[in-house]
């Protein structure tokens, strides 16, 4: 349903020569960001949903640096975390675990000799870090969030949210389950936003 709605919005964006797609955190999941960035070619001006933070004071995933060239993470002590720790005569293809999440593991020997272990993995023999299969698109969204254009997008989103709130109080848009109905609803909202904006500017 979301993908279909976004297709309607993409057509609207192209026809009006808009530069970006702005949405709230509800659209900031890895799957949605990947769909926008890699499958639809739309720059996601959307906050990234990230639940990797820790509350126990130990190092978070953000404290580890991803090395794209070697597909590994570097820990705060400079040691490497890899998906495969064993050395094979013929390199094996790295695959996500059963839940679809790649896991990078540190060497137990490195962790045993590390002075930072109490702050990293005090309750496990070695440290493990996960990486979403959608992380490249999540990184794109994070990079966009550091730009001046993103700050402008946030202000524009707040203005649009205010307009929608006004329209919602004024009257409800037409409802239907058909794709044509959704497109008509979008056209209705855009038309009313333009009308309302014009009335406000002339006030």
Secondary structure as GFF3:
##gff-version 3
##sequence-region A 1 203
A	DSSP	alpha_helix	2	15	.	.	.	ID=ss1
A	DSSP	beta_strand	21	22	.	.	.	ID=ss2
A	DSSP	three_ten_helix	25	27	.	.	.	ID=ss3
A	DSSP	alpha_helix	30	34	.	.	.	ID=ss4
A	DSSP	pi_helix	35	39	.	.	.	ID=ss5
A	DSSP	beta_strand	44	45	.	.	.	ID=ss6
A	DSSP	three_ten_helix	61	63	.	.	.	ID=ss7
A	DSSP	beta_strand	65	67	.	.	.	ID=ss8
A	DSSP	beta_strand	72	74	.	.	.	ID=ss9
A	DSSP	beta_strand	80	82	.	.	.	ID=ss10
A	DSSP	beta_strand	102	106	.	.	.	ID=ss11
A	DSSP	alpha_helix	108	112	.	.	.	ID=ss12
A	DSSP	alpha_helix	117	120	.	.	.	ID=ss13
A	DSSP	beta_strand	128	131	.	.	.	ID=ss14
A	DSSP	alpha_helix	135	144	.	.	.	ID=ss15
A	DSSP	alpha_helix	148	170	.	.	.	ID=ss16
A	DSSP	alpha_helix	179	201	.	.	.	ID=ss17
###
